[in-house]
Amino acid sequence: MSTVDVRLDRDSVIGATDPRLFGAFIEHLGRCVYGGIYEPGHPKADQKGFRKDVLALVRELGPTIMRYPGGNFVSGYNWEDGVGPVKDRPARLDLAWMSTEPNTFGTNEFVDWCRAADVEPMLAVNLGTRDGDAARNLVEYCNHPRGTALSDLRRKHGYGKPHGIKFWCLGNEMDGWWQMEMKTATEYGRIATEAAKMMKWIDPSIELAACGSSGRTMPTYGTWEDTVLEHTFEHVEFISLHTYLNNYADDTPAFLASPDLMDQFIEEVVAIADAVAARRHSSKRIMLSFDEWNVWYRTRRNRNERVKVGWPVAPEILEEAYNMQDALTFGGACISLLNHADRVKVACLAQLVNVIAPIMTETGGTAWRQTIFHPFSDFSNLGRGNVLRATVNSPAYSASYLDPRGAVDNHYPLPAVPYLKVSAVHDEKAGTLTLFALNRHLNDDMTVDFITKGFSELAVRQAHQLHDKDLLAFNTAKRPNRIKPLPLSDIKLQKRGLRATLRPASWNVIRLKASK
Ligand code: AHR
């Protein structure tokens, strides 16, 4: 392949990454909570039942904010079932995942876990089977200091100080038929507005995300966002986006191209949100909360399959084993999020442990990193700062991505996919420039010239690469490091930047000391 060049200017900035861009998600689903983050009796559990081996991996992964308790689960959840003495909590049928929810872990345990993991808690309220009343009561229980029945109930439960939850999701995927009490955009827009009003009357400092479409493939996509924002515009700060990338077609080039559809999705939702603002002559800008994103396709199961196994507690469902090519597509998604740092201020990798997750555990046993762990930890630990606008001059290929849930012919054409997908983040304070580069060519090395402007001196601080000839290789409990980052050494500093050679089908991170 001919040499590819990338031009970067220190003063040409897309936006600064919000710390909440690097979030993740814990749902009461399968073994995410029970047997994942929480397993009383496990040899590595602390006094609260939190697995310390999992906590150590979470700290290494570096998520900043954690969405909870769902997901589809939240649309049938009574938050009151999960607080107070554990012995008094009811077990309930969870109609989202056809499981039994024992409720031995609830909001307070979640907040405790977040404090232990050093992440900010983020809650979703049930706007499926419940409404604004349950939502405002949860805000009062969590955030009101004292002197009311609900705030004093929290205090009685052992939490004298308010939890101070700042970020709230107004329901989950309310456009989807699979949701308990799905709604039309108008129905949802109304209920979300009323819930938002009351939640903010209790705590005006909170920020709210209205549900966008549960995917770009939904038949109501676009009109849903427009109608929902027409109702909620004055009451929310965010609209949500969800995407799960797939390789159903067993078409690796198209799969690696698929994060480019996230770029389109983001830009379209920004356009709709800004059109709603324009109609109102408003300078307010609704920001985007990409609060579910990942690769997911092998372990999707239909409701009939689920019901056959009865109503188990914490079944082994959605335990996707991520391979090398999944990690590459996943890295591409990280780049898409970084390159929209001006509007995507919150994002949550779905999910954290066991369920379509970067961290896997054996119940009673060990914990390990999946392949996608590595690009996420790069993204979060090294992606803080100003994202620079990169001008990429790369050969391109065309692809057609299959999404069986698609609205039009199930195929999404991608006529010009640059082999190189790249993001560059300048951390002024730390004096670093970090380059994230995905070589999507399956066979060829790629020589890239990064031509920089505005940095007088560059020096390589660290550089590594995720690459394996076997794109189907993955990590297991027995071989937890089958796929892991290795040093990237083929880098030469040049007069105005650097030249790096990237292996075929590789995820690459180069962190430079970058002085003015
Ligand atoms: O993350 C798994 C599920 O995907 C979530 O519960 C739901 O919101 C989405 O459909």
Boltz pocket constraint, residues with backbone or C-beta under 6 A from the ligand:
constraints:
  - pocket:
      binder: B
      contacts: [[A, 27], [A, 70], [A, 71], [A, 72], [A, 73], [A, 172], [A, 173], [A, 214], [A, 292], [A, 350], [A, 351]]
      max_distance: 6.0
